[in-house]
Amino acid sequence: MSDHIPGFDRDQVVLFPNTLDGYIDEENPVRFIDAFVNSLDLKELGFKKVEPSEMGRPSYDPYDMLKLYVYGYLNQVRSSRKLERECQRNVEVMWLMKKLAPDFKTIADFRKDSIDCIKPVFKEFVFLCKSLDLFGGELIGIDGSKFRAVNSKEKNFTREKLIDRLKWINEKIERYLKEMDENDENEKEGSSSASNEGHIKDLTEKTKKLAERKSEYEGLMARMEATGVEESSLTDPDSRLMVTGKGKLDVCYNVQTAVDSKNKLVPDYDVTNDPLDGKMLSHMAKGAKETLGVEKIDVTADTGYHDAGEIKECVDNGITPYVSESETKGRWHSIKLGVPEPEFYDTMFVHDRAIDVCICPAGQRLKLWSSYVRHEERYSVYRTEECSSCPLMVRCTKNKHGRVIIRWEHQEIIDGMRKRMKREPSKFEARKELCEHPFGTMKRAFNQGYLLMKGLRKVKGEMGFTMLAYNMRRAINMLGTKALLASLNTQRMKNRR
């Protein structure tokens, strides 16, 4: 029977490679990180201190600091203190940083001072992937996901929450004061004791703390009323309370991504503190279309992005949307109008554009009756006098004057999308597979479902590192480090020409 594999004797002399480079093989991703960052013009991208100052203490090279952060986000090491430790013990980081070991504050300050330059770096990598034909530029999926902010729920307040807290504090103070009055009465009657004195002192201290908290909440309520805001976060003022998975609430930011269908790479991203996705469709689609440099593109998104104005904006800009409608919303709208049965919901009425009439499921024609303008949008009202004699009226409407159909002036855009959804269901069905892959990787594999920085501007920069790390990991997994290095060298040769 053989023994276990033995290790080296700690007193034995071991011959290590003569150079640090000997520890890093040709397929190690740090070689690509080094070459990619070196290929960038950081001064043009907006980084500070690219050219060393003639006076004062020498600063660290922004190229080295950027390499450190790209490595960190690619390897789930994001905090400045952890990166400081990696510089002193990680051979890959020692090679990448040429044995430089900046302290954690220097590392943190670089990210803070360069926060607006991260998205341009992300785009430079997207352009590299484009040159390698890794983007299809035909179909993109758009989705949002909530990332936890640096703000606990206890430090987040709405008007209702403040009212409840103030009510609870007033009740507590009233109870404590009542107890103190009862103790005063007992003291007058001569039944006071040392334990009672201690209890009164404790109640006095509690009342004082509650009064201080009450004053803080009243001040916060006054500021909210003065500014007209409905919600306030104390640690990170830009963060908001949002619904996360399975109906849970947490203080978050809403991270938006556009994902290309060819290799699930991200051509564009953004961050908002609006918990709803409704107004992000055209913004994200236009950003991805511009980055990919295509004239036309298809976009798919879930029901949260179904907004008539956003869909029109997409169509006007050469973007073909495939966005599902909420059945609940359509049902609620029809029920509100007094439609008893689904067979007679608004979507079942066909508009004949040539003669401008709406044809009902019973074959009757509803003619243009009137029109009106709301929020600078024109709407047309269609009716028919045949409803009163129609045997299906009781199934169609509860309105004694007959059925009314209201159409938006650009309703044909929505009608056209409905037809596309029925004709090409695969494009919408691809949405879930497209959009959830990047977020799953970032939150599970990268453990980056929570944020380290505060403020919308800084969070956007921090997410740039995460998106860059995701794209870079995908590209390395698909092509390998050597192929990516070769493509960088090819680009350099082209630029020289």
N, C-alpha and C positions, 0 to 999 in steps of 0.2 A: 504494500500500500504506500502510495507516494505522500510526501508531506505537502503542506500548503506552500504557495509561492512565497519565497522569502524576500524581504526588503533589504536595502543596503544597511550596513553598519554605519551608524551616525558618525563614528570616528574615522571611517574609511575615506580616503582621498578620492573625490569624484571629478572626472574631467567634463566640464560643461563646454558648450560651443564657445568658440573664441569671440564671437560677436553676438550682440543682441538680435541681429537679423536672422541668426541661425535658428532661433526659437519660433519664427513666424513662417509657416509653410506658404506655398504659392497660392493656395486656395483660401487663405485666411481673409475674412471680410475686411480686416483692418487695413489691408493693402489697398483695397478699393476706396475705403473712406479717406485714406491719406491722399490718393491720387485725385479723387473727385473734388475734395476741398481745395487742393492745390490748383485745380483747373479753373476755379472761380475767380472772378475779379471782385474781391470783397469791397474794395473802395467804391466801385460802381454800384454795388448792391446796397451801399449805405452804412457799412460797418465803420466804427470809429477806430482811431489809432492804428490804421493799417500802415501808415508811414510813421516811423518812430520820431518822437519829439527830440529836438536838439538840446533841450534843457530838462532837468529833473531826472528822477529815477527811471531807468528803463522799464517799459511795460511788457507784458506777455504779448506775443504775436497773436492777433485775432484768428489767424489760420489754425494755430495750435489749439486755441480755446474752442473754436467751432468743431474741430475734429473730436475733442474730448466729449462735447455734448452729443454729437451725432452717434458716437460709440455708446454713450450712456443710454440714450433712448432706444438704440437698437438692441441693447442687452439688459433692459429693465433696471438700469441704474440711473435714476433721475435727480436725486437730491444732491446738492453741492457738497455736503459732508461725506456722502458715500463716494462721490467722484474723487474727492480729496484722498480717501483711503485707497481707492483703486490705483491712483497714481503712484502709490508707495509699495503696492504688493502685487499688482496685476502685470504680468509680463507683456501682454498685448498692449496695455495702456502705456507702459514704459517705452515700448517700441514706437507707438503712435506719437507720444509726447516727447520723444527723445530724452527721456528720464527727467523731464521737467515735472515739478510737483507743486503747483500753486495751491494756496490755502483756500478753504471753502468760501470765504467772503469774496475773494477775487473771482472764483468760479461763478458764484451767484451774481455778482455785479455784472459780469460779462453778459449773462443771459438777460438781465434786467435792462442793460444799456443797449442791447442789440435786438430787442424784442420785435421791432418793426422790420427787421431785415430777414426774419426767418422764412416768411412766405416766399420772397424772391428766391431764396435758396431752394425751397421746395419746388418752385416752378422750374428752376434750372435742371433739377433731376427729372422732372416730367418731360422737359425738352429732350434730354438724353434718351429717355425711354421711347419718345416719339421717333427719334432717329434710328432706334433699333426695331421699329415696327411692333412695339409691344402694346400700342393702343389701336383699337379698331376704328373708333370715331364714328360708329354707326348707331349704337344704342347705349344709353347711359341710364342707370337707375339712381334715383335721388331719395334719400331718407335722412332722418334725424335721429339722434340718440342723446339721452341725458347723461352728462358727466358731472359727478359730485363736485361742488365748489368748496372752497376753504371757508365754510360757514355752517355751523350746526343749526338744526331746526330751532333750538332754544334761543338762538340769536337772530331769528327771522320773525318779523311781526307784520300782521295785517291789522286793519282797523278793528275787525271783529275780535282778533286775538288780544289786542290791547284792551278793548272794552271788557273782555272776560277776565283778563289779568287784574285790571283795576277794580273790578267788582269783587274778585276774590280777596285782594289786598284790603279793601275797605271792610269786608266782613271779618277778616282776621284781626285788623286793628280794633274794630268795634268790640270783638269778643275779648281781646286782651285788656282793653280799657275797662270793660265791665268786670273782669276778674280782679283788676287792680282796685277798682272802687269797692268791691266786696271785701278785699283784704283790708282796705282802709277802715271800713265799718267794723270789722273784727278787731282791728287794732284799738279802736276807740272803746270797744267793750272789754278790752283787757285780755283778749284771747290770742294775742300775737305771740309768735315764737320765732326762733332763729331760722327754722325751715321756711316759715312764711316770708321772712325778709329776703332770703335767698331766691324764693320764687318770684317775688316782686321785682327784684333786680334783673332776673332772667327775662321777665315779661317786658320790662322797660327796654332792655337791649334789643329784644325781638321787634318791639314796636318801632324803635328808632331805625332799624334796618329796613323794615317794611315801608316806613315813611320815605326813606331815601330812594327805595326802588319805585315807589309811587311817583315821586317827583321826576325820576328818570323817564318813566313811562308817559307821564303827562307831557313832558318836554318833547318826547318822540312823537306823540300824537299831535301836538301843536305844529311841529315841523312838517308832518305828513299833510296836515290840513292846509298849511301855508303853501306847500309845493304842489298839492293836488295829487300826490302819489298814493297808491292803494296798498303798497307793500314796502317794507324797509328791512334790509339786512345790515346788521351792525359790523360784522367782520369784513365782509366783501359786499359793499353797497350795490354792485352791479348784478349780483346773483339773485335768483328768484326761486320761490317754492314751486316745484313742478311734480307732475305725476310720473313716476318711473314704472318699472315692470310690476305687473300684477296689482296695479292700483295704489302702490305705496307712494308716499310723499317724501321728497327730500329737496334740499336747496341745491340747485344745479345750474348748469348752462346747457343750452340746446346746440349740439354740434351737428352741422349739416355736411353731408358728403355727396359728391357725384361720382359714381363708380362705372368705369368702362366695362362693357360686357366681354371683351376679348380675353383679358387676363385678370379681371377684377382689380385693376389698378385705379388709383384715385387721381383724376386730373384737376380737381378743384375741391375746396372745402371752405367752410365759413363757420362762425360761432355767433349765436344770438342769445339774448336773455329773454326772448319771447318764447313761452312754453308751447305755443301753437306753430304748426308748420305751414299754415295756409298761405302766407305771403312770401314764401321762399322759393316756389317752383321756378318762376321765370328768372329770378336772380341766379340761382344755382345752375340752371340749364344754360343761360347765356354765358356765364363764367366758364363752364366746361367747354362749350362750343368755341369760344374765343381762344381758350388755351390749346385746344386740339387743332385749331386752324381749319375747321371744316365749314362748308357753306350750309349744309343741312345735317340735322341729326334727330334721332328719335329719343324720347325720354319717357320713362315709366316711373310712376310713384303711386303711393297708396292713397286711401280716401282722405287722409288728413291734408293733402295738397290740392284737393278739388276746390278750386275757386275760379269762377267764370272769368274774372278779369285777368287772373294769372294765366289761364289757358289761352285766352286771346293774345296776351303779350307774347307767349311762346310761338303761336302760329304766325304772328306778325314778324317774328325774327327768324323764320326758317327752321323752327323747332316743332316737330310733330309729337304732341303729347298722347300718352296712354295712361290716363288717370282714372281709377275707378270711382264711381259715385257711391255715396253712403246710402244704402237701402233704408236705413232708419230715418235719415234726414228727408228722403223723398217721400216716405210713408207719412212722416209727421206733417210735411207740408200739405200733402193731399188730404189728410184727415182734418187738418186745420181749415181747409177750404170746404169741408163737408162732403168728401168723397167716400162712400160706404165700402166699395169693393176694389181690390187691387187691379182688376181688369180695366178699370176706368181711371187709373192714376194719370197724371199729366203726361208721363212718358209714353203712354199708349196712344196719344193723339199725334197724327202725322201732319206736318206742315207742308203744304204745296206752295212752294215759293213762286211758281209761275203765275198763279192767280191769287196768291196771298190769302189762303184760307187754311183752317185747321180741320182735318177730317177725323171725326170721332170713331170709336170702335163699331158703332152702329151704322157708319157710312154717311152720317149727316155732316154738312159743311158749316163750320162756324166762321162767319165773316168778320172782317175788321170792324170793330164797334167804336173804339176810341183809342187814344194814346196819352201818355203822360211821361214826365221827366222826374227822376228821383236820383239824387247824388250824381247829376250830370250824365245819367244813363237813361236812354229812351226805352219805354216799354209799350207794347201794343196789347189791346184787350180784344179778344175774339168771343162772339156770342152768336146764337141762332134762336129764332123764334119757334123752331121745330121741336124744341125740348118738351114743351107741354103736351104734345101728342105722341111722344116717343114712349113705348112700353118699357124701355130700359132706364127711364129717368130715375126711378127709385133706387137703382143700383149705381147710378152715375153721380147724383148730387142730391143734397138735402135743400139746396137753394130753390125756393118756389118759383123764381124767375128763370131757372134753367142754368146750365153749366157755363162757366166762364173760364177761359184759358188766357193766361197772361204770358207773353213771350218777350224776352230781352231782345234788343235790336240786333245782337250778334248771336242769337240762339243757334243759328245754323252751324256755328263752330262747335258747340257742345253736341249737337245732333250728329255732326260728322265724326266726332270722337267716339260716340256711342257705336256707330256703325263699324268703325275701325276696330274697336274692342271686341265686337262679335266676329269680325272677319279674321282678325289676327290675335287670338287670345294668348298665344305663346309669348308675345312681347310683354304683356302685363304679368303673366305667370313667372317670367324670369326675374321680376323685381325682387322677390324675397331672397332668392339665391344670390343675387348680385349684391344687394345692400347690406345684408346681415353678415356676410363674410368679413369685411373690413372691421366692423364694430366688434364682432366676436373675437377677432384676432387681437385688436387693441386692448379690449377689456379683460380677456381671459389669458391669452398667450403672453401679451406684453404687460399685463397687470397695470394698465394705465386708464382705468375707468374713473379715476379721481384726479383732481387737479392740484397743483402745488402753488400756483400763482393766483393773485387776486386782481380783480378788475378786468373788464371785457377786453380791453386792448392787450393786456399781458396774456390773458387766456388764449386769445387768437394766436399769439406768437408761440406759446407753449404747445398748442395743438399742431402748429406747423412742424415742430420736431417729431411729434407722434406720427403725423401723416407721412413725413419724409421717411421715418424709420419703417413704417408699414410698406411703402412702395419699394424701398431699398431691399427689404427682406424678401419681398416677392420677386424682384428682379434677380437677386443673387440666387434664390432657390431655382429659378427657371433657367438662367444662363450660366451661373457660376462666376466666381471672382475674375478668373483669367479672361473670360469673354468680355466682361464689362470693362476691364482694364484695357483690352485691345481696342474696344470701341472709343474709349477716351483718347487713346493715342491717335486713332484715325481722325477724330474730330480736331485734335491739335494740329495735325498735318493740313487739314482743310483750311483751318483758320489762318495758318501761315501763308497759304497760297492766296 
